[in-house]
Amino acid sequence: MNQNGVVFLVLAFLTATTVSLPSSPDRFLKSALTSLRSPDVPQEYQELTLPSPSDHLTPSCSHLLLRHSFANTINKPPYTAPYTPPPSDCTSPPWSHVNLDLRAASSGDQYDRISGLWLGGVELLRTSTAEPSPTGIFWKVRKDVTRYSSLFTRSDLNVTMMLENIVNDVYTGIYHINVTLNFYEFNTIDISRRESPADLIIPVSNDGGGNRGFWFMIENSEESYSNKIQLPLNTRKIVLELYVSSHGNDEFWYSNPPDSYIVTNKLATGRGNGAYREVVVKIDGRNVGSEVAFPVIFTGGINPLFWEPVVGIGAFNLPTYDMDLTPFLGMVLDGKEHEFALSVNNGISYWLVDANLHVWVDHEAVSVEAGSGSYDSPKRHVVRKEVLEEQLDGSFKVEAEVRSEFDGWVKSSEGNLTTVVKSVFKVGSLVKFEENGAYKRVEQRVETKRVVEVTNELGKQVNRVVHERSYPRTVITSTLRGLSNDKDMYVLVTNVSQALNERYLVGEALTEVYNRQDSDGWMQVEDHNVLAGEARTRQSLSYIDEFGCYSRTVVAANGEIDQDSSSDTCPSSSSS
């Protein structure tokens, strides 16, 4: 921090008194006076990502998917247009790689906004916007969408994008969006280890997507939304891909205290129900999978000065979650419709959830045989410990563990194959208030592991995939009275540490990704407007597999990149 910032903080601490409400993560808006970067030129924002195999290749063709400006779109239908497949002079499928390229720009004052992009009701991208500045910002999102290849040849689909925005005398930022699909020729990229894309993708989404987007809006734990789906009789494998994001009173669900704390202290906030959430998938009322989603911090979250110009992990490309549901084909391959449902355990308003069902069929047969084996219904163990102390202080812990195991067989032209899916996730959470609620410490750790094993009729292993994720997080906020007597003005001192680490094992091939951010800073706030502040974020991203390594470290301070270094040299060992 510079000298003026240090003096400001010292004065703030010396004059600090506890505010009337406990310190809590929230959403804020940067004003024109707050932006920490140089104000004379537009600035590029970025989310650190791994290099793509296509980064240094020229696509065989580029196909414009969407171009639109989202102004005052609140409570209006999403942008929708007919989709046209790539022109005939473009390389024909199968493509080795298809890349989605989103370019965005905005200027003015505006909150961050959530957005979804669908093709025929199938979600291709869940993203959010950066908060702009008066002189403008821009950014790009690149995503591998090869797995959706079966959609790109169709001419009977609509492309839809939902981005609800408010434009008036106060919020002036309009978001200008271009989306392009880049297609790469066969064999220009090594795909020998990659499974071929599904033959069919069926959305599990809101049929009325033309009005409010294709995602389901889930506002409490009692709500469940579903689609009835009839699968082809020759289906040999199905994988459900889950899209999820939390908003409103549950945007910072990992920091929510239990309702007992809110009631005891007579607080007006709706952010309660404790700090545990679980997205659940059911078929015909039977639990077939669940996930504790990585809580993405959007660019207006906690301290928006942290996220210029490097945004939070997943903010531009939210992670998705795959569930292999092949063991349940014995339940659904009967020529009838079956209900695929989504819900959020313990959720409050609101969650945006939908899913894509990827379907592989047997091209050598009109039907296959399938049967379900053992069904070890998810064993859920959740322990909560609540300690209410004097005034607004208290400590609240949650420990949860969920285990499940399913198996089933499919007899197709590939043989009689049995698929066993084992999953476990563990969650530990602490929400602690001190100093009459002005100091809040949030700790969360989530560890997930999903194992898919395929064996033939002789019991020989055909394939084994292990996917592990861990996301530890610590958020510390101290709320102090500002330098004036304005009851709506205060100083917020914040530290955030978060990571999203993954290990992916296919057979003997191991891939490891470590992605960590550490941020600290302060801001002076009036209502939800940031008036002044300083911030620093350090991010380290590394990747290692059997072919090589990559690492990158970026340090951003007060809106500028102070350090940016990368390497493709493998270290002697990797650690999280």
C-alpha positions, 0 to 999 in steps of 0.5 A, a space after each residue: 500500500 502507498 503512504 496515503 493508504 496506510 494513513 487512511 487505514 490508521 485513522 480508520 482504526 483509531 476512529 472505528 466503532 462497530 457498525 450496527 450489522 455483523 460483517 459479511 461478504 456482499 456485492 459492491 459497485 465501483 464508482 467512477 472515482 474508485 477504479 484503481 487503474 489508469 483512467 485514460 485508456 480501456 483496459 483488458 480484464 482476464 481470468 487466468 486459464 491454461 493454454 489450449 492446444 489450439 492457441 497457436 493454430 489457425 482454425 479452418 473456419 470461424 463461424 459467428 454465433 452471436 453479436 448483441 448489445 445488452 442494455 436495459 434487459 431486466 425482466 425481458 426475454 433473452 436474446 434469441 436468433 436462429 442458428 446456422 451451421 458452419 458453411 460448406 467450405 468449412 471442414 466437416 466433422 468430426 472436428 479435432 477441436 471446436 473453440 468458443 470465443 466470447 469477446 465483451 466490452 463495456 464502459 460506465 458504471 454497472 454491477 456484475 451480471 450473470 449470463 448463460 449461453 444456450 444452443 437448442 436449450 443446451 448450455 454451452 457457457 455460464 459466465 459473468 461480466 466484469 464491472 466496467 469503468 468510464 473509459 472502458 474495459 474489455 475481455 475474452 473467454 475461450 472455452 473448449 466446446 468440442 464435446 458439443 459437436 453433435 449440435 453444431 451441424 444442426 440447422 433446427 436450433 436457436 442460439 439464446 443468451 440471457 444477460 439481465 442488465 439495468 441501464 438508467 441514469 445511475 447504471 450506465 454500462 452496456 455490455 457488447 458481446 460477440 461470440 464465435 465458434 472456431 473449428 479445427 481440422 481433423 488430426 491437427 490436435 492430438 485427440 488419441 486419448 480423448 473420448 469422442 463427443 456424444 452422439 446426442 445431447 438432451 437438455 435438462 432445462 427450463 422449457 420456457 427458456 424463451 422468456 427467462 433463460 433456460 436455467 431453472 431458478 431454485 428459491 428454496 430446498 423444497 423446489 425441484 425442477 425436472 424434464 421428462 426424457 425418453 432415451 433411444 433404445 440403443 443408448 450405451 452410455 449417458 453422462 449428465 453435465 451440471 451447470 450451477 451458480 448461486 445468487 441473491 441471499 445464497 451468493 455467499 452461502 458458504 458464509 451464511 450463519 444459521 437462522 438461530 443467529 439471525 433470529 436471536 439477534 433480530 437481524 433483518 438479513 435473509 442470508 441464513 440457513 447455515 453454510 452447507 449446500 448440495 445440488 442433487 440429481 434424481 431420476 424418477 425420484 431416486 437420488 443418482 448423484 449430488 455435488 457441492 459446487 465451487 462458489 465463484 466470487 463474481 467481480 462485484 463480490 467481497 471487494 471489487 477492487 480485488 478483481 481488476 484486472 484479474 478476476 476471481 477463479 471461474 468468474 468468466 467460465 464457471 466450472 461444470 460437473 460431470 456425473 456418469 449415470 450409465 449404471 441407471 440405464 437399466 431403469 430408463 431403457 424401456 421406450 418410456 419417458 423418465 423424469 430427470 430432476 434437479 434441486 438444492 439441499 438447504 438452498 435459499 433464494 436463489 440458484 440457477 441450475 440446469 444440465 446437459 445429458 450427453 448420450 452415446 448410442 450403439 451404431 451397430 444395433 437398434 437396441 441394447 440390453 441394460 440392467 441395474 446392479 447394486 444401489 447404495 443410496 447416498 449415505 449423508 452424514 451432516 453435523 452442525 455445532 452452534 455457539 451463540 455468544 454475547 451480542 453479535 458474536 458466535 461460532 458455527 461449524 458444519 462437517 458433512 460427508 456424503 458417499 454413494 456407489 452404483 453399478 449397472 451393465 450394458 450389453 451392446 456391440 462392444 460387449 457386456 460392460 459393467 460400470 461402477 460409479 463411486 463418489 464421496 465428498 467431504 465438507 468442513 465449514 466455520 463461520 465465526 463472528 467476533 467484536 460484536 459481529 464486526 469481525 467475521 472469519 469464514 473457513 471452508 474446505 471441500 474435497 470431492 472424489 468420483 471414480 468410474 470403473 468399466 469392466 467386461 464380462 470376464 471381469 477385466 478392467 476396460 477403463 478407469 477414471 478418477 476425478 478429484 477436486 478440492 477447494 479450500 477458502 478463507 474469507 476474513 472481513 473487518 467492518 469499521 466505522 468510516 471517517 464521517 458520522 454517516 451511518 451508511 459509511 464504513 471501512 471494510 478490511 478484507 482478506 480472501 484466499 481461495 483455490 480450485 485444485 484438480 487431479 484427473 486420472 484416465 487409466 495411467 495418465 495423470 493430470 494435475 491442476 493447481 489454481 490459487 488466489 490470495 487477496 488483501 485490501 480495504 475499501 471505504 463504502 457508502 451503502 454498496 458504493 465503493 468510494 476509495 480503497 486499495 487492493 492486491 491479488 496474487 494468483 498462481 496457476 500450474 499444470 502437469 501431465 505426462 507430456 509437460 508442465 505449465 505455470 503462471 504467476 500474476 500479481 495485480 495491485 491497485 488495478 495494474 499488473 505488477 508481475 506476470 511470469 510463466 514457465 513450461 519447465 517442470 518442477 521436481 515435484 508439485 504441491 497444493 
